[in-house]
Amino acid sequence: MRSLTLKIFISYWIAAALVIITFNVVGTPLHNPEFSRALDTLLRTSAVASIANYESAGCPGRTPVLARANSSFMLANDSGSFLCGDNHDAGVQDFIVHSAASTKMSRKRYVDHELFAISAHDQAGHPYVFIMEEPYAQPGKILGVLTPSYTTVGISGVCTFFLALLLTRPIRRLRWAAREIASGKLETRVDWGSRSKSSVIGRHDEINGLVHDFNHMADRLQRLVGAQRLLLRDVSHELRSPLARLSIALELVRARSNEDVRRDLDRMERESARINDLVAELLSLSLMETLENVTKPMVVPLSELLEDLIFDATYEAQNANRKIRSSIARDCFVCGDPALIRRAIENVIRNAIHYSPTGGVVTVSLTSEQRAEGAFSVIQVVDEGPGVPEDELDSILLPFYRVDKSRNLLTGGFGIGLSIAARAIRLHSGAISARNRVGGGLTLELSLPLRVAEVATMSA
């Protein structure tokens, strides 16, 4: 049972049921000792009078002392046979036999009435059983248990339902806001409405305080992340100028150096180039995180873009002694920024080439797929590498995250490429996911909405 509304609703009715049961067990008049003794005395007096009337004048002449408008009275012998009156209730004969053997008043409940019986004797000592059939005084009683009326059930049900909604509505909004913030939309806030600020119900209660604290946390988080992004961008920009000057200085020194010094200069140049690549990646990531949507989108022929990209990536794969195998569906068009889409796919393919073993094959496929939310073009990039631990599959799409924590130059890049790809795909209302391939390797799947309308227009 996952719905809090349902839990509150059911909890209320469990509490109501316990109250009803408690009332019926300890709150009914029969559980009052004085009332029970008085009823027992009246039944015994009525039984003596009924037996005397029966023996002298027969059944029509009996007039019980305990006369009630809706009650009926019966007289039976100790074997369960009725002498006056009749009753067809289930188990009534066993009830009479049991009452005849008991010295106390007996009681048996039915759906709409109950029976009271007491044993008695005439002056000669012959045994009789006097029975009183009593309909329930309250119309809401079932099997003698007092139940709430339809009006009570209706009013309580409606009030409980709206109370549950009042409690769960802000919780649902908080959950939605938490999911939006987790997806990167740090500007999301919970709007609890102006009524909660001015009404008596929502002015200073705990729920309104929770919403206020959540929004305060989101504000603080957005400011911190914004400051971090600004710092990252500024530092990256500041590093570019000294790196450029360092490269020029290296070339000048190399022209005046001997062979031994040039080897050290080559090593310095490689490290400088690596830092320069890192700065470029950081600037790309900073740019991606500042974009809220794609400006000036256009129809992109994804099939042609992917073919051109694979043609270029094949050279890189051959230099690393890997191969690329492709299967591309025709006429797949998407709407967006072709440079961002190309960058995203390129990062994923280069990542697959890097992690595939020597002689390995990277498989790239493009298909169209109909889903519940619409038509999508689906790109799958499959490598033959070591794969990723199952609990880290989502983390590899985060900036600077690497499965290999050693950060060895031979084991990977900076951990930025896949996060740039993920951000670019999500900017185009798409999705990216990672899963391990059966038999080894990693599959990265990129889904982009397929623009069928644009395709039809272009074909015409």
N, C-alpha and C positions, 0 to 999 in steps of 0.2 A: 504494500500500500504506500505509494510514493507521493500522493497528493496531500499537502498539509490541510487544504480545505476539507477533504474527506476525513482526515484524522480528527480535526476539531469537531466536525459534525458528528462523527461516530462516538467520540469521547463524551460529548454532551449527552447523547442518548444512553450511553452506558451508565453515566452518572444518574440520569433520570430513572433508569430501570432499577438501579440500586436503591434509590429513594423510595420508589414504588414498592419494591420487595420488602424493604425495612418497615414501611408503613403497614403493609399487609401482615407482616410477621408479628410485630410488636405493637402496632397501633390500632388494630381492630378491637371492637368491644368484647369479642369472645376471649381475647387474651387478657381481659380485665377480670381478676379473680372474683370480684364482687358481682359483676354482670353474669359470669358463668354460674355462680351459685344461685343467683336469682332465677335464671332460666331453668336450671336443673330443678329447683323447687316447684316452679310453675308447671313444668312438664310432668313431674310426679303427681301433683295435685290433679292436673287434667287427665292423667292416665287412670287414676283411681275412679274419677267420675265417669269416664268413658267406659271402663270395664263394668261398673255397676249398671249403667244404662244399657249396655250390650246384653248383660245377663238377665235383665228384667224386661226390656222392651225391644231388644234387637238393635240393629244398626241405625235405622231412621230416628230412633229416639235419643241417640247420644248427643250430648251438648257439652263439649269440653269447656273447662274453666278458662283455658287460654284461647280466647276467641280473637282471631286476626282476620282482616278483610280478605287478604290475598293468600292466606294460608289454607292448606287442606290437611286433614288428619286421618290417619289410618290405624287400624288395630290388627295385629297378627299374632299367631301363636309362636312358640319357641322354635318350631321347625321351619319357619319362614313362609307359611301359608297365610294369605290375607283373610281376615274374618270380616272386616269392614273396610270399604274403600279398596283401591287397587293401584298398583304402580308397575310400570313396565321398564323402569330404568335398568340398565345393565348392572349386574352384580348386586341387585337389591336383596335377593334372598340370602346370599352369604352375609350381607350387611346386617340383616335381621337376626340371623343365627348368632353372629358375633355379638350383637347388642344384647341378646337374651342371656348370653353367658357373662356379660360384663355388669359390674355394679355401678358404673359411671355412665353419664350421658355420652352417646356416640354421635359422630358427625360424618357425613359423606357429601362431597361436592360434585356437582355436575355443571354443564355449560351455563345454564340459565337459572338453576335453582340448587338448593342443598337440602339434605335430609337430616333431621335430628331424631334420635330414637333412644328410648329408655325402657328398661325392663321393669315389670310390675307384676303383682299377684293379687288374686281376689281373696276373699275372706277364707275360702277353702284351701288356698295355697296353690291354685292352678296358675302356671306362668303365662304371661302375655308380654307383648312388645308394643309399646305405643310409639307411632311415627308421626312426625310433623314435617310436611313438605313446605319449604319457605322459599319463594322467589327472591332474587337479589333486589335489595332496595335501590342500589345505584345501577343505572342502566349500563355503566361502563365496566361492570364486573364480568370477568370471564374465568370460569372455574373457581369462582370465589375470590379472584385476585382483582383488585381495583385497578383499572387501566384508564389512562387519560382519554378524554373525549376527543372527537374529531376536531373540534374548535381548538382545544389545547394543543393537539398535535400540529395542526396547521400553523397556528401563531408561533409556537416554539420552533417549528422547522424553519419558517421564513426568517425569524429573528436570528437563529443560529447560523443559517446560511449567510446572511449579510454580515454577521459578526466575523465569520470565517473569511469572507472576502475582504473585509476591512483590514484583517491582520495579514492576509497573504498577498494582497495587491502590492504593497511596497516591497515585499520580499521578492516577488517576481520581477519588479523593476530593478531591484538591486542585482539580481542574477543577470538580467539582460545587460546592465551597465558593466558588470564585471567581465562578461564575455566580450563586450565591445572593447573595453580597455585591454584585455588580454590579446585581442587581435590587432592591437596597435592604434586604435582610435582613442588617444589619450584625452581628447577634448570632450568625451562623453560624460554627461552628468545625469543624476537622477532628479527628475522634476516631479516633486511630490505635490505640486499644485499650490495655488495661492490660498485655497480653502484651508489647507492644513495649517497655514501660518496664522490664520485669523479665527478659525473655528475653535470652539471650546474643546472638541474631541482631539484635535491634532496640534494644539498650540505648544505644549511642552512635554509631550509624552515620549516614551522611550523609542518608539518607531521613528518619530520625527527627528529625534536626536541621532539615531543611527544613520538616517539619510543625510543629515547635516555632516556627520563625521565622515561618511563615505565620500561625499563631494569635496570635503576639505582634504582628504587623503588623495583624491584624484587630482586636485589642484596642485598639491605639493609634488606629486609624482610627475605631472606634466612639466612643472617648472624645472625639476631636477633633470629629467630626460632632455628637455630643451637646452638646458645649460651644458649638459654633456655633449649633445650634438654640436652646439655652437663651438665648444672647446675643441672637439675633434676636427671640425672643419677649419677652424682658425689655425690650429697646430699643423694640419696638413698643408694649408696654404703657405705657412711660414717656412716649412721644411723644403718646399720646392726651390726657392731661390738659392739657399746654400748648397743644395744638391746640384743645381745647375752650375754654380761656380766651382764646386768640387770636381765635376766632370771636366770642365775646361782646364782646371789646374792640373788634373791627371794627364791630360793630353800634352800640356806644355812640358811637364816633368818627363814624360815618356820620350819626348823628342830629344832630351838631353841626357838620357840615362843609358847605362849599359844593359846587357842581357839579364844579369842577375836581378837588377833593380826592376826591370820590366815585368818579371814574373810576380813580384810583390805588387806592382802597380796593377797588373791584371786582376789579381785577387781583390784589391781595393775597388777596382771598377765593377767587378761582379757584385760585391756587397753594396756598392752605391746604387747599382741598377736594381738590386733587390729592394732596397729602401724606397727607391723611386716608384717601383711597382706597388709597394705597400701604400705609398701616399696616394697613387692613382686610385687604388681600390677604396681607400678611405673616403676620398672625395666622391667617388661614385656612390658609395653607401650613404654618405651624408646627403647627396642630392636625392637619392631614392626616398629617404625617410622624410624629406621635406615636401615631396610631391603628395598632394591629396587626390589628384585625378589626372587623367591623361589629357593634355591640352592638344587641340587640333587633331583629333583622331581621324584616321583614314582607313579605307578598306585595304587590308594587307593580304596578298595571295600567299598564304602560309606554305603551300606546297612548293612554290618556287623559292621562297625564302629559305626553306629547310634544305632544298637541293643545293642551293648556292653555298649554304653554310657547311654542309657535309663535304662538298668539293674542297673547300678551304681547309677543313679539319682533317681531311685525309692525309695531307702533307705532314701535319704535326704527328698524326698517328704512325705514319711510315717511318719518320725519324726516330720514334720511340719503339719501333718494331712491334706495332699493334695494327689491327685492321678494323675497318668500320664497315658494317653490313647494314643496309637500309631497305626499308619497305615504306613507300610514301603513297598515300591515297591522293587522287587528283581532285582538283577543284575544292580545296578547303580554304575558305576565306574567313578572316577575323577582322575586327575593327579595333584599331588602336595605333600606337606609336611603333613603326617598324623597327626603329633603332633599339627601343627598350625590349621588344620581343626578341629580336636577334641576339641582344646581349644576354638575355635570360637563357635562351636555348644554348648559346655558345658556352656559357659558364658550365651548364650541366654536362654537355658533351666533353668538354676539356677535363672536367672532374672525372668522368668515366674513363677517359683515355689514361689519365694519370694513375688511377687505382687498378686498372686492368694489368695482369701480369704480362711479362714479355711473351710475345706471340699470341696474346689474347685477342678476343674479338669484342668490339662494342657494337651492339645492335640498336639501331634507331628506327622507330616506326611512327607513322602518322596515320591515324584512322579517324573517322567521324562516328559519333556515338549519340544515340537518343536516350536522354535521361528524363527523370520526372520533372526536373526544372528546365528542360529544353534540350536543344541540340548542341553538342560540344565537339570540338576537334581535340583529339587526345594524342599527345606525343609521349612515347615511352623510350627512355634511354636505359639500356641494360648493359652492365659491365660484368666482367668475370673476376672481380676482385674479391677481397676477403669478406665483404659485407660489413654490416654495422650491428652491434648488439641491439636487441629488440627494444630495450628501455631507452636507447639513445636515438631512435629513428627520427623523432620529432625535433630533437635538439640540434641535429646537423644543419637545420635550416636557420639557426640563430647565428648572429654575427660573432665571429672569433671563436666559434665552437669547433673543436677538433676531437675526433675519437682518439687519435694518438696524442696523448698529453705531453709527449717528449718534445714536440715541435722540432724534430729533426728535419733538416733541409731536404732529405731524401724521401720523407714520408708524406709531405703535403705542403700546401700553400699557407695562406694566412687565415683560412676559415671564414672568408668574406664572400667568395663567389656564389655559393648556394643561397646565402641570405639575400644577395642582390637579385638573384633569379626569382626567389620567392616573393620579394617585394614587387618586382616588375610584373609577375603573373597576377598577383592580387590586385594591382592597380588596374588591370584589364578585366576585373570581375571573374578571374579564373581561380584555379586551385592547383597546388603542388603537393605531392605526397611521396613518401619514400617507403619501400618495403624490401625485405630480403628475398632474393630469388632462390627457389628450390634448387639445390645443388651448388649453391655458392654464388656470390655476386649481389649487386644492389640494383634495384629498379627504381628509377625516378620517373614519376608520371606528372605531366603538365597538361592541364585541361583549360581550354579557352572557349568562350561562347562562340558557336558557329553562326556566322551572319548569312542566313539563307536569303533574306530579302535583298541584300547587296549583290549576292551572286546572281539572282534572277535579273536584277537591273542591269548588271554588267553583261550578262549573256544576251539580253535583248538588244 
